[in-house]
Amino acid sequence: MSAGKQDIDELADEYVLGLLDAADHARVDVEIETDAALRAAVAESRDRFLALDLLAKPGAEPEGLWGRIAATLDEPKAGITAGLAQPAPANDNNGSVWRRTALGGIAASMLLAVGLGWSLLSQQEPRVVAVLLDATGEPQAIVEDFGNASARVTPLVDFTVPEGRTMQVWTLPSKELGPVSLGLLPRSQEIVLAGPVLPQPQEAQLYEITMEQAGGSPTGRPTGPILVKGFAKMPR
């Protein structure tokens, strides 16, 4: 192995394991987008250290955590009725009333479709729920996997997403399949992801969110730093 290749592999290992200081980590974040060799090394390192995640045991959640999560999920969703057009005066004969009525009808139809989709999904029970924690053990996001190629992701904090980057949600159905992307999370907002058809999610299945370049990981495997991760539990 050449010295250059060894240096790249060591750098990729330190990056994946979180051993770099903030300045070096930021430098690798930039270089990984243009350096194909570094990007490949990071992907290989992520696969190699995957066994550490598989060996990790799910920890006991803090007391009262599931009650706080349930309260969060039960909060009414804001903005469903925002933006509906107000009725126009009946004596508006210049044609704008018809345009506003048509646009209002389109908006109402779209809102109805969104509301219906949300209602149908909300009536389903997730197969598993994963609370994703940061490096300090603080809950940062919730993933509800419905086992039908859809998963709802609910951020509990406001993640900062730099320009040209996006968050990507992953799960690990098995060591044989390796990490699989459930979809992109461009902003820190609740979203329902339509991912690939996978085996039914299981207790203690790993879920994580990484920071990737815009458009998602170019390798189909996680390459960016892990923001949060957690193991799934069956709803009680």
C-alpha positions in Angstrom: 0.0 0.0 0.0 1.4 3.4 -0.9 1.9 6.0 1.7 -0.6 8.3 0.1 -3.3 5.6 0.1 -2.5 4.8 3.8 -2.8 8.5 4.7 -6.2 8.7 3.0 -7.4 5.6 4.7 -6.3 6.8 8.1 -7.9 10.2 7.5 -11.2 8.5 6.5 -11.1 6.3 9.6 -10.6 9.3 11.9 -13.3 11.3 10.1 -15.9 8.4 10.4 -15.0 7.8 14.1 -15.3 11.5 14.9 -11.7 11.8 16.0 -10.9 14.9 14.0 -11.0 18.4 15.5 -13.6 20.8 14.2 -11.2 22.5 11.7 -10.0 19.2 10.2 -13.5 17.8 10.1 -14.7 20.9 8.2 -11.8 20.6 5.8 -12.7 16.9 5.0 -16.3 18.0 4.6 -15.1 20.3 1.8 -12.6 17.9 0.2 -14.9 14.9 0.1 -17.0 16.6 -2.5 -14.2 16.9 -5.0 -11.8 14.2 -4.0 -13.1 10.9 -5.3 -10.4 8.8 -3.6 -11.2 10.4 -0.2 -14.9 9.9 -0.8 -14.4 6.2 -1.6 -12.2 5.8 1.5 -14.9 7.3 3.7 -17.5 5.0 2.3 -15.2 2.0 2.8 -14.5 3.1 6.4 -18.2 3.5 7.1 -18.8 -0.1 5.9 -15.8 -1.4 7.9 -17.0 0.2 11.1 -20.6 -0.9 10.6 -19.9 -3.8 12.9 -19.5 -1.4 15.8 -23.1 -0.2 15.3 -24.3 -3.8 15.1 -22.5 -4.7 18.3 -23.8 -1.7 20.2 -26.6 -2.4 22.6 -29.7 -0.2 22.7 -29.5 1.8 25.9 -32.4 2.5 28.3 -34.3 5.6 27.4 -34.4 8.4 30.0 -37.4 8.3 32.3 -40.5 10.0 30.9 -39.0 10.1 27.3 -41.8 8.2 25.7 -44.4 10.4 27.3 -42.7 13.5 25.9 -42.5 11.9 22.5 -46.2 11.0 22.6 -47.1 14.6 23.5 -44.9 15.9 20.6 -46.6 13.6 18.1 -50.1 14.5 19.4 -49.6 18.2 18.9 -51.9 19.7 16.2 -50.1 20.4 12.9 -50.0 24.1 12.1 -50.5 25.6 8.7 -53.1 23.2 7.3 -55.6 26.0 6.8 -53.2 28.8 6.1 -53.3 30.5 2.7 -57.0 29.7 1.9 -58.4 32.6 -0.2 -61.1 34.8 1.4 -64.4 35.0 -0.4 -64.5 37.8 -3.0 -67.3 40.4 -2.9 -70.4 39.2 -4.9 -70.4 42.4 -7.0 -66.9 42.0 -8.3 -67.6 41.8 -12.1 -64.2 42.5 -13.5 -63.3 38.8 -13.8 -60.8 38.7 -10.8 -63.4 37.0 -8.7 -63.4 34.0 -11.0 -59.7 33.8 -11.0 -59.6 34.0 -7.2 -62.3 31.4 -7.0 -60.5 29.0 -9.3 -57.2 29.5 -7.5 -58.9 29.0 -4.1 -60.5 25.8 -5.4 -57.1 24.5 -6.5 -55.6 25.4 -3.2 -58.4 23.8 -1.3 -58.1 20.6 -3.4 -54.4 20.4 -2.7 -54.9 21.0 1.0 -57.6 18.4 1.1 -55.3 15.8 -0.6 -52.5 16.6 1.8 -54.9 16.4 4.7 -56.4 13.1 3.5 -52.9 11.6 3.0 -51.9 12.8 6.5 -55.0 11.4 8.0 -54.6 8.0 6.4 -51.0 7.8 7.5 -51.8 9.0 11.0 -54.3 6.2 11.4 -51.6 3.6 10.8 -49.6 2.3 13.7 -45.8 2.4 13.0 -44.1 -1.0 13.1 -41.2 0.5 15.0 -40.2 3.9 16.5 -36.6 5.0 16.8 -35.5 7.9 18.9 -32.3 9.3 17.3 -29.8 10.7 19.8 -26.8 13.0 19.3 -23.3 12.3 20.6 -24.3 13.6 24.1 -27.3 11.2 24.3 -29.9 14.0 23.8 -33.0 13.1 21.7 -32.9 15.0 18.4 -35.3 13.3 16.0 -37.9 10.5 15.8 -38.3 8.0 13.0 -41.6 6.1 12.7 -41.2 3.2 10.2 -44.6 1.9 9.0 -43.0 -1.1 7.2 -44.7 -0.2 3.9 -41.9 1.7 2.2 -42.9 4.9 4.2 -41.4 6.4 7.3 -42.2 9.6 9.1 -39.3 11.7 10.4 -39.9 14.3 13.1 -37.0 16.5 14.1 -37.1 17.6 17.7 -34.5 20.4 17.2 -33.7 22.8 14.5 -30.9 21.2 12.5 -28.6 23.6 10.7 -28.1 22.5 7.0 -25.3 24.4 5.3 -25.7 25.6 1.7 -25.1 22.8 -0.8 -25.7 20.1 1.8 -28.7 18.0 2.8 -29.5 15.5 5.5 -30.1 11.9 4.6 -32.0 9.3 6.6 -30.7 5.7 6.7 -31.6 2.4 8.2 -29.7 -0.9 8.6 -32.1 -3.8 7.9 -29.3 -6.3 8.2 -25.6 -6.6 7.9 -26.0 -8.4 4.6 -28.0 -5.5 3.0 -25.9 -2.8 4.6 -27.2 0.8 5.2 -30.1 1.8 3.0 -31.3 5.3 2.3 -34.9 6.1 3.3 -34.7 9.5 1.6 -33.5 13.1 2.0 -34.4 15.6 4.7 -33.5 19.0 3.2 -34.8 21.0 6.1 -35.5 20.6 9.8 -39.2 19.8 9.4 -41.5 16.8 9.8 -41.6 14.8 6.6 -43.0 11.4 5.3 -40.3 9.7 3.2 -41.2 7.1 0.5 -38.2 4.8 0.6 -37.5 1.5 -1.0 -39.3 -1.7 -0.2 -37.4 -3.4 2.6 -37.9 -6.3 5.0 -40.3 -5.5 7.8 -38.4 -3.3 10.4 -37.4 -5.1 13.6 -36.8 -4.3 17.2 -33.3 -2.7 17.7 -32.9 -1.9 14.0 -30.5 1.0 13.5 -31.6 4.3 12.1 -29.4 7.4 11.6 -29.2 10.8 9.8 -26.0 11.9 8.1 -25.1 15.2 6.5 -24.4 14.6 2.8 -23.8 16.7 -0.3 -26.8 18.2 -2.1 -28.7 15.5 -3.9 -27.6 12.8 -1.3 -24.7 10.5 -1.0 -23.1 9.8 -4.5 -22.1 6.3 -3.4 -25.5 5.0 -2.2 -23.9 4.6 1.3 -23.4 7.1 4.1 -20.3 9.3 3.5 -21.0 12.3 5.6 -20.7 12.7 9.4 -23.5 11.0 11.5 -25.7 13.7 13.1 -27.9 11.4 15.1 -28.6 7.7 15.4 -30.8 5.3 17.4 -32.2 1.8 17.7 -35.8 1.0 17.0 -38.4 -0.2 19.5 -41.8 -1.7 19.0 -44.5 0.7 20.1 -46.0 -0.2 23.4 
